[in-house]
Amino acid sequence: MDYAEGIRTLAERSPLFSGRDLHVYLIANPVAGGFSIKKRAAQNRRFLEKALESANSRPVVCKSATSLTLKTRSSGHAGELALGILRTALADESADSMYLLVTAGGDGTSLEVLSSYARICLDEGHAKLSDKVCILRLPFGTGNDGSDGRTLDQTLSLLTGDSAFARQCAVRVRSSSGNGSGWFSFNIASIGIDAFITDMTNRVKGVLPGNFYKIWIDIACLFYSMFYNIGKMTVVMSNRDGTKVQSHSGRLLLALMGVSGRRTYGANQKILPDENNVCGVREMPLFRKLKLKKSFTIGNHAHFPETILCKADKMVVYYGERILVQLDGEAHLLYPADFPLTMELTVPFITIIRPLKEISAIAA
């Protein structure tokens, strides 16, 4: 049994999809570590088998269920495949139809699929798609910071345990020079030293397999300013109604916005350790960087004077130097003409699955 069939078997027994005509589409990156690294691949198979055993005695509650696996062939292909599935869902007028769109790859695969989802829902105005398409992100990549569980058993428990549908927003990033309707991030968007770390990690990853993010954290502390001048940056944070939350000016190492607080990047680096979804870090002497870098990776940095944390819906960045921006592990080079740069939360539109206890805790 392949993963699409296995997830169909679990989903058709889940109360989430009771009475629905379920269509499971799995977009898989066959070279992702969850498939290509033997030890991880074997462990993932065991997780799937264990989940299927736990659901074996449960009755099928769907009206019908189908499944299909689609494999990516190159960069950008996941987004194209997703677009085709989403167009099919839009054309399906049955009130009982439900599309479970599953990604089996790294953060890049997830980013491409969700970007296609965002373009159709937000830019083309097909908000009704949120009622018909649910996203499930399997942790088959290196970082897996944007997946629905750090391990496959955690993700599959969303189909076998007490769960409910929820809606997630995205961070839309727009530059002044014009990058179309903008880029999207579904975890964390950032500019500065961490984007540099991401960019260099991706360059090495293209030659050697493995996670070099932590190694580049050490290197970046020493050499980042040799690649990019750290100039004066002004950051203005505000709420959706336009009221200002905070503003800061000075030499900043990074500025970022997450779709929510309590988020990680770079394979579980706890940069947003609490409910705040915006973080900035002021420039500091080299010795101080080396002393504090571990605290920033484990999420123990909120009390440092160099740290800026707040909760906001919008962040506008004014800057006059070259700098990198990263969105869920994808980096782009920005120039002075790209500023001011705007990062802004969208309305919640991505239908995902969350543990019932987690949703209850948020509601309380």
Summary of the structure (lengths in Angstrom):
residues: 364
radius of gyration: 20.7
end to end distance: 40.5
largest distance: 62.8
contacts: 1227
relative contact order: 0.15
helix: 36%
strand: 31%
